[in-house]
């Protein structure tokens, strides 16, 4: 599976990876226009805000586990949530009492 890396510090990558440059929005738009499989971004980072503002996120899947931790990066920590509206489109409860929640961003509302 090809890997795509968004970085402001790397000038080259290895291991079946491609550096998205110079403009991540244009790079993702090009990838989305190509035929093929879905693009998947794992984890949370500063790139989330860029992708959401550009309307490039079609779906957000959150895997919620019944574990409480006291530290770490918060979901959407680097995202301007003032205009972010999400619609819950699917709930899948797993046998271990975790759940996968699927949301669709509402752009332009």
Secondary structure by P-SEA (a helix, b strand, c coil): cbbbbbcccccccccccccccccaaaaaaaaaaccbbbbbbcccccaaaaaaaacccccccccccccccccccccccccccccbbbbbcccccccccbbbbbbbbbccc
